[in-house]
Amino acid sequence: MGPAAHQEELTQDLTAMMRVMETVLVLNDEQGSSTREMSKLRTRNEKLEARALKLDGDMVPPSWQRACLRG
């Protein structure tokens, strides 16, 4: 293999490695974004669960009220 062919092969290898690195950077950025989004969704879910429990508690009358309603 002559010097020109060797240089061309190295250039192709370097180009391929740069594409791989670009892909890795994009995928890492997407994963970081997904992690942040998941954290936000977990927080929102916890708030909604707490609100649902509160609303459920507000709908059920205390035991003394249930006893009065039954007579």
Phi and psi restraints in degrees (value plus and minus 20) as a CYANA .aco file:
   2 GLY   PHI    -100.4   -60.4
   2 GLY   PSI     148.6   188.6
   3 PRO   PHI     -78.9   -38.9
   3 PRO   PSI     -57.9   -17.9
   4 ALA   PHI     -87.5   -47.5
   4 ALA   PSI     -61.8   -21.8
   5 ALA   PHI     -86.4   -46.4
   5 ALA   PSI     -60.5   -20.5
   6 HIS   PHI     -83.2   -43.2
   6 HIS   PSI     -63.0   -23.0
   7 GLN   PHI     -82.2   -42.2
   7 GLN   PSI     -61.4   -21.4
   8 GLU   PHI     -84.1   -44.1
   8 GLU   PSI     -61.5   -21.5
   9 GLU   PHI     -84.4   -44.4
   9 GLU   PSI     -62.8   -22.8
  10 LEU   PHI     -82.7   -42.7
  10 LEU   PSI     -59.6   -19.6
  11 THR   PHI     -83.2   -43.2
  11 THR   PSI     -63.1   -23.1
  12 GLN   PHI     -84.4   -44.4
  12 GLN   PSI     -61.9   -21.9
  13 ASP   PHI     -82.7   -42.7
  13 ASP   PSI     -63.1   -23.1
  14 LEU   PHI     -84.5   -44.5
  14 LEU   PSI     -60.5   -20.5
  15 THR   PHI     -82.2   -42.2
  15 THR   PSI     -63.1   -23.1
  16 ALA   PHI     -83.7   -43.7
  16 ALA   PSI     -61.8   -21.8
  17 MET   PHI     -84.4   -44.4
  17 MET   PSI     -57.7   -17.7
  18 MET   PHI     -84.9   -44.9
  18 MET   PSI     -58.7   -18.7
  19 ARG   PHI     -84.1   -44.1
  19 ARG   PSI     -61.8   -21.8
  20 VAL   PHI     -81.9   -41.9
  20 VAL   PSI     -65.2   -25.2
  21 MET   PHI     -83.9   -43.9
  21 MET   PSI     -59.1   -19.1
  22 GLU   PHI     -81.8   -41.8
  22 GLU   PSI     -62.2   -22.2
  23 THR   PHI     -83.0   -43.0
  23 THR   PSI     -63.2   -23.2
  24 VAL   PHI     -81.1   -41.1
  24 VAL   PSI     -64.3   -24.3
  25 LEU   PHI     -82.3   -42.3
  25 LEU   PSI     -62.3   -22.3
  26 VAL   PHI     -84.9   -44.9
  26 VAL   PSI     -66.2   -26.2
  27 LEU   PHI     -84.7   -44.7
  27 LEU   PSI     -59.8   -19.8
  28 ASN   PHI     -83.9   -43.9
  28 ASN   PSI     -60.3   -20.3
  29 ASP   PHI     -84.4   -44.4
  29 ASP   PSI     -61.2   -21.2
  30 GLU   PHI     -84.8   -44.8
  30 GLU   PSI     -59.3   -19.3
  31 GLN   PHI     -86.4   -46.4
  31 GLN   PSI     -61.3   -21.3
  32 GLY   PHI     -82.1   -42.1
  32 GLY   PSI     -60.3   -20.3
  33 SER   PHI     -85.6   -45.6
  33 SER   PSI     -61.2   -21.2
  34 SER   PHI     -84.3   -44.3
  34 SER   PSI     -59.2   -19.2
  35 THR   PHI     -84.5   -44.5
  35 THR   PSI     -64.1   -24.1
  36 ARG   PHI     -83.2   -43.2
  36 ARG   PSI     -63.2   -23.2
  37 GLU   PHI     -83.3   -43.3
  37 GLU   PSI     -61.5   -21.5
  38 MET   PHI     -83.2   -43.2
  38 MET   PSI     -59.9   -19.9
  39 SER   PHI     -83.3   -43.3
  39 SER   PSI     -63.5   -23.5
  40 LYS   PHI     -82.0   -42.0
  40 LYS   PSI     -62.8   -22.8
  41 LEU   PHI     -86.6   -46.6
  41 LEU   PSI     -57.1   -17.1
  42 ARG   PHI     -82.2   -42.2
  42 ARG   PSI     -64.9   -24.9
  43 THR   PHI     -81.6   -41.6
  43 THR   PSI     -65.2   -25.2
  44 ARG   PHI     -83.3   -43.3
  44 ARG   PSI     -61.3   -21.3
  45 ASN   PHI     -82.2   -42.2
  45 ASN   PSI     -62.6   -22.6
  46 GLU   PHI     -82.1   -42.1
  46 GLU   PSI     -62.0   -22.0
  47 LYS   PHI     -84.0   -44.0
  47 LYS   PSI     -62.3   -22.3
  48 LEU   PHI     -86.8   -46.8
  48 LEU   PSI     -58.1   -18.1
  49 GLU   PHI     -83.6   -43.6
  49 GLU   PSI     -62.6   -22.6
  50 ALA   PHI     -83.3   -43.3
  50 ALA   PSI     -61.7   -21.7
  51 ARG   PHI     -85.4   -45.4
  51 ARG   PSI     -61.3   -21.3
  52 ALA   PHI     -82.8   -42.8
  52 ALA   PSI     -61.3   -21.3
  53 LEU   PHI     -83.6   -43.6
  53 LEU   PSI     -61.0   -21.0
  54 LYS   PHI     -84.3   -44.3
  54 LYS   PSI     -65.9   -25.9
  55 LEU   PHI     -83.9   -43.9
  55 LEU   PSI     -58.5   -18.5
  56 ASP   PHI     -83.5   -43.5
  56 ASP   PSI     -61.5   -21.5
  57 GLY   PHI     -85.9   -45.9
  57 GLY   PSI     -54.7   -14.7
  58 ASP   PHI     -89.2   -49.2
  58 ASP   PSI     -48.9    -8.9
  59 MET   PHI     -99.5   -59.5
  59 MET   PSI     -50.7   -10.7
  60 VAL   PHI    -108.5   -68.5
  60 VAL   PSI      99.2   139.2
  61 PRO   PHI     -89.2   -49.2
  61 PRO   PSI     132.5   172.5
  62 PRO   PHI     -78.0   -38.0
  62 PRO   PSI     141.4   181.4
  63 SER   PHI     -79.3   -39.3
  63 SER   PSI     -55.5   -15.5
  64 TRP   PHI     -88.2   -48.2
  64 TRP   PSI     -51.3   -11.3
  65 GLN   PHI     -92.8   -52.8
  65 GLN   PSI     -57.4   -17.4
  66 ARG   PHI     -83.6   -43.6
  66 ARG   PSI     -59.4   -19.4
  67 ALA   PHI     -84.3   -44.3
  67 ALA   PSI     -59.6   -19.6
  68 CYS   PHI     -87.3   -47.3
  68 CYS   PSI     -56.6   -16.6
  69 LEU   PHI     -88.3   -48.3
  69 LEU   PSI     -54.9   -14.9
  70 ARG   PHI     -93.0   -53.0
  70 ARG   PSI     -46.9    -6.9
